[in-house]
Each structure stands twice: as C-alpha cells, then as structure tokens.
C-alpha cells in the first residue's frame, strides 16, 4: 500500500465505496481523492470519517521526577501514527516525534508487512522530550485525553487490526511504574465509562517508518483522513491543554511532502 495520493477510476461502484468505509485509512490512501468523494456521496461524511472526541482526564497521581535530565524518550501507540505524531509535535517540551513501529522484529518493520496485522508491531510514535518542561506523566495525560481513544481494543476509529492497538512501551522501570499506575487510576475513576484497554508492553525496539509517513499531518493538512480524523485532535490539544500547546510543531527534519 503506497501512502501517496493516487487518482482512482471515475467509475467507482457502490461496492467500492462501501469497502472504502469499512477498511478506513488504508483504503482511503489506496483509492485517493476520487475514492473518498465516492464514499462520501454514498454514505455521507459522518459514516466515512469520525474524529475521536477528547476526554478531559485528571493528571497522573504518580509521575517521574525531572531529576536533572534534559532529554528522555517515550514510545506510544494509539492507532494511525499520523495523528499521534501530529499531536505530540505540538506539545511544548517535545523536541522530536517520529512515526514508526514497535512491538515486533526489525525485519518486519515496514508498512506493507505491518499492515497485515501479523508482525506484533503497532504503529507507534517515538517522542523525545525535555522532562524539565514536560513530564512523562503529562505526556501520558495528553495521550489518553486527546491523542487517541484508550477504550477501543485493536482499533482506532476507522482503522482496525492489532497494528492500531493502544499500547505504551516503557523504556525503563520508572516509565513502566507511571504508566501502570495511571491506567489503574483512570480505570478506578471510571473516567471513560469503559475499561481502558491500553497495554503496557515490553519495549523491544523502535523502528522509524518510511519517510513519506513523517510529518504527514503538517505536510498534508487538506488530506481528507487528516481533516476529519487528526486535525480535531490538534485542536483539542490546544483547547484542553492551552499551557502545553506549541503553535510551531517539532518536525522530523529533512522530510518533504510526498507527491
């Protein structure tokens, strides 16, 4: 599956439009703009696109101390990495946010293979941040509140499969303790009205995704999937966490828009 926009045939059938809505982002990319239009005409915008609403969650009761460190790394998975990356790129204190794959082996860390849902990988984002400006716990608060819906098991919105699961990959015991305590806190408070299904998984490595996936939200703000699924998340970040919001995103360097 190539993630650049391609022109589909004008004679898109009702069957194709229905499959588009069922398969979500992967089919959107495959069919491109005309395929999106066909699906919207057949089912309406609401049936094809559905942004996950933000949920205001309390800050974590347990967090890491800054301890004089200036750089730390975290890895989060929460559905399509385009939107998760886009959210964290707008958080103050984040110096880099890279889309990629975590949970599986190095030799299967490529989009086509990960998309089969058989590799153990989840689409993930590696976040580099200054813990003196934003803590790991605060990043988790953003993650659970606006970056994704932690009550959806093995899917996010239109994207289905274990590669779109909700998962945190702690890089050390400190992160693991904070993540586990926060999930228990949110569940006990019944913040979402449903159980949190986010998994705290062993970190096996992070593998950067292909270049055309990086900075996708910033480089493709008019792309239908981004407009209806991901831009609302960035808007929610600004609304729910105004003190954390950075107008200028921390972009992955040396990435250009795919054509």
Secondary structure by P-SEA (a helix, b strand, c coil): cccccccccccccaaaaaaaaaacaaaaaaacaaaaaaaaaacccccccccbbbbbcccccbbbbcccccbbbbbbbcccaaaaaaaaaaccccccccccccccccccccaaaaaaccccccbbbbbbbccccccaaaaaaaaacccccccccccccccccccccbbbbbccaaaaaaaaaaaaaaaaacccccccccccccccbbbbccccccccccccccccccccccaaaaaaaaaaccccccccccccccccccc
